[in-house]
Amino acid sequence: MENEVRKVLDELRPFINADGGDIELVGVEMPSGVVTVKLQGACAGCSLANVTLKAGVERTLKAKVPGVTRVEAV
């Protein structure tokens, strides 16, 4: 599952980079399906980071990677 998550994050990265940020995979917890990421750059302190995380990253990961249940930022 971790490799699939990495591939999806690589697909999303250009959109995040366009706003001056980046995203790093911290880990994938099994069997819970919780993905932990670290937002970097402009995204780290952005007031809309939670929207990006939930509406963008989490929604896309859930749709493309079976077993992902939630995405959390550290």
Secondary structure, 3 states (H helix, E strand, C coil): CHHHHHHHHHHHHHHHHHCCEEEEEEEEECCCCEEEEEEEEHHHHCCCHHHHHHHHHHHHHHHHCCCCCEEEEC
